[in-house]
Amino acid sequence: MSIVAEHIGKAFGNPPVRILSDISLTIPDGDFVSLTGRSGAGKSSLLYVLSSLDSPTEGRVLIEGVDITQMSSKQLHATRNVKIGFVFQFHYLIAELTVLENVLVPALKLHQEVSRRPRAENLIAKFGLSDKMNRYPRQLSGGEMQRVAIARALIMQPKYLFADEPTGALDTINGEAVMSILQECNTKDGTTVIMVTHDPDFAKMAKRQIRMADGRIISDG
């Protein structure tokens, strides 16, 4: 199975400003893709369209053979809850919840917080945060908060993980730690990872680099 984009275009505004133009690509299950390019190249816009967070103006996106651009809102939410994880540059943790509670937020939506708790505790331990399980976001460093955000994205064991500049707000050491986690998710768990990054060294850690400019793919290898 795979993610397939067919002739994706995206424009907004009046008069319309084009941010994606005629993009077609296939991302097989188990791939690790980095999307690179200068600011304004369309990296994040493509990521959001591929992940179902945004809709294309033209073309379609298929996940496991299903056209997500034709899904109802209910179907989209169900797909995201079960199959897709998201990591952003900012962690978006809930200040009033502990580390453990934040990780379990996606499970709450499906009333699986009890059954998923052992996995949450294992992920927290795996990311070196066992001693901080009952702390609140304000008591964590930036790197620790990002690790909690990744654990939250992985709690439902998604097949697809979309990451938008996940190391952008981190120093080199924490950035490398986050990249190591993403690589392990890909190699050990078989999670398909699609990541936007401006860092060439982190981009090289992916199996496949897609470079963009002016809303188009200019290289894919």
C-alpha positions in Angstrom: 0.0 0.0 0.0 1.1 3.6 -0.4 0.3 7.3 -0.5 -0.3 8.5 -4.1 -0.6 12.1 -5.2 -2.0 12.6 -8.7 -1.5 16.0 -10.3 -1.9 18.0 -7.1 -2.4 21.7 -7.4 -3.1 24.3 -4.7 -4.0 28.0 -5.0 -5.7 30.5 -2.7 -6.8 34.1 -2.7 -8.3 36.4 -5.2 -6.6 36.8 -7.6 -5.4 33.2 -6.9 -1.8 32.7 -5.8 -0.5 29.3 -6.8 1.5 27.4 -4.2 1.6 23.9 -5.6 1.6 22.9 -9.3 0.9 19.5 -10.9 2.6 17.3 -8.3 2.5 13.6 -8.8 4.3 11.1 -6.6 4.0 7.7 -4.8 5.3 7.1 -1.3 5.4 3.3 -0.6 4.7 2.0 2.9 7.8 2.0 5.0 9.5 4.9 3.2 11.2 7.8 4.9 10.9 10.9 2.9 12.3 14.4 3.5 10.8 17.4 1.8 13.3 20.2 1.3 13.6 23.5 -0.4 13.8 27.2 0.3 11.1 29.0 2.3 8.0 29.3 0.2 8.9 26.3 -2.0 5.6 24.6 -1.0 7.0 21.9 1.4 4.6 22.4 4.2 1.7 22.9 1.8 2.4 19.6 0.2 2.7 17.9 3.5 -0.6 19.2 4.7 -2.3 18.1 1.5 -0.7 14.6 1.6 -1.8 14.2 5.3 -5.4 15.3 4.7 -5.0 18.4 6.9 -5.6 20.5 3.7 -7.4 19.9 0.5 -5.9 20.4 -3.0 -7.4 22.8 -5.5 -6.7 20.2 -8.2 -5.8 16.6 -8.3 -6.4 13.9 -5.7 -4.6 12.0 -2.9 -5.1 8.3 -2.3 -4.1 6.6 1.0 -4.3 2.8 0.7 -6.2 3.2 -2.5 -8.9 5.5 -1.0 -9.3 9.0 -2.3 -9.1 11.2 0.8 -10.2 14.2 -1.1 -13.6 12.6 -1.4 -14.0 11.5 2.2 -16.6 13.0 4.5 -15.5 14.9 7.5 -16.4 11.9 9.7 -14.4 9.5 7.5 -11.4 11.9 7.6 -11.4 12.1 11.3 -11.6 8.3 11.6 -8.6 7.9 9.2 -6.5 10.5 11.1 -7.3 9.0 14.5 -6.3 5.5 13.5 -3.7 5.7 10.7 -2.1 9.1 10.8 0.2 10.8 13.3 1.3 14.4 13.2 4.3 16.2 14.6 4.8 19.9 14.2 7.6 22.4 14.9 5.7 23.6 18.0 4.7 20.7 20.3 1.0 21.9 21.1 1.0 20.1 24.4 -1.9 20.8 26.8 -0.6 22.8 29.7 -3.0 21.4 32.2 -2.2 17.7 31.5 0.8 15.7 32.6 3.2 14.0 30.2 1.3 10.7 30.4 -2.0 12.4 29.9 -0.8 14.4 26.9 0.5 11.2 25.3 -2.9 9.6 25.8 -4.9 12.4 24.3 -5.5 10.6 20.9 -6.6 7.5 22.7 -9.1 9.4 24.7 -11.0 10.2 21.5 -11.5 6.5 20.9 -12.1 5.6 24.6 -8.9 3.6 24.6 -7.0 5.5 27.2 -6.9 2.4 29.6 -5.9 -0.1 27.0 -3.3 2.2 25.5 -1.7 3.2 28.8 1.0 0.5 28.8 2.0 1.6 25.3 2.1 5.2 26.5 4.3 4.3 29.4 6.6 2.3 27.1 6.9 5.2 24.6 7.7 7.6 27.4 10.4 5.3 28.8 11.8 4.7 25.3 12.2 8.5 24.8 14.0 8.8 28.2 11.2 10.5 30.1 10.1 7.9 32.6 11.1 10.2 35.5 9.0 13.0 34.1 5.8 11.0 33.4 3.7 13.0 35.9 5.2 16.4 35.2 3.6 19.2 33.3 4.8 20.8 30.0 6.0 23.9 31.8 8.4 21.7 33.8 10.1 20.3 30.6 12.7 21.5 28.2 12.0 22.2 24.6 13.5 18.9 23.5 11.6 17.0 26.1 8.3 18.6 25.1 9.0 17.6 21.4 9.7 14.0 22.5 6.3 14.0 24.3 4.7 15.3 21.1 6.2 12.5 19.1 5.1 9.9 21.7 1.6 11.3 21.4 1.7 11.0 17.6 2.7 7.4 17.9 0.3 6.3 20.7 -2.2 4.9 18.2 0.5 3.1 16.2 -0.1 5.0 13.0 1.0 3.7 9.7 1.9 7.2 8.5 3.7 9.9 10.5 3.8 13.5 9.1 6.3 15.8 10.6 6.6 19.6 9.8 10.0 20.9 10.8 10.0 18.7 13.9 13.6 19.8 14.8 13.1 23.5 13.8 12.9 24.9 17.4 15.5 22.6 18.9 19.3 22.8 19.4 21.6 20.3 17.6 21.7 17.7 20.3 17.9 17.6 20.8 17.4 17.8 17.0 19.6 14.7 16.6 17.7 12.9 19.3 14.3 13.6 17.6 15.7 12.4 14.3 17.0 9.2 15.9 13.5 8.6 17.2 11.9 9.1 13.8 14.5 6.8 12.1 13.8 4.1 14.7 10.0 4.4 14.1 10.7 3.9 10.4 13.2 1.1 10.6 11.9 -0.9 13.6 8.2 -0.3 13.4 7.8 0.2 9.7 6.1 3.6 10.1 6.1 5.6 6.9 7.6 9.0 7.7 7.2 12.1 5.6 9.1 15.1 7.0 9.6 18.7 6.1 13.0 20.0 7.1 15.3 22.9 6.2 18.3 21.2 7.7 20.4 19.4 5.0 22.0 17.0 7.4 18.7 15.9 8.8 17.3 15.6 5.3 20.1 13.2 4.4 19.0 10.9 7.2 15.9 10.1 5.3 15.8 7.2 2.7 14.6 9.6 0.1 15.0 13.3 -0.5 12.4 15.3 -2.5 13.5 18.9 -3.2 10.9 21.5 -4.1 11.0 25.0 -5.6 8.2 27.3 -6.6 5.5 24.7 -5.8 7.0 22.0 -7.9 9.2 18.9 -7.3 12.6 19.6 -8.9 14.4 16.4 -7.7 13.3 13.1 -6.1 16.0 10.6 -5.1 
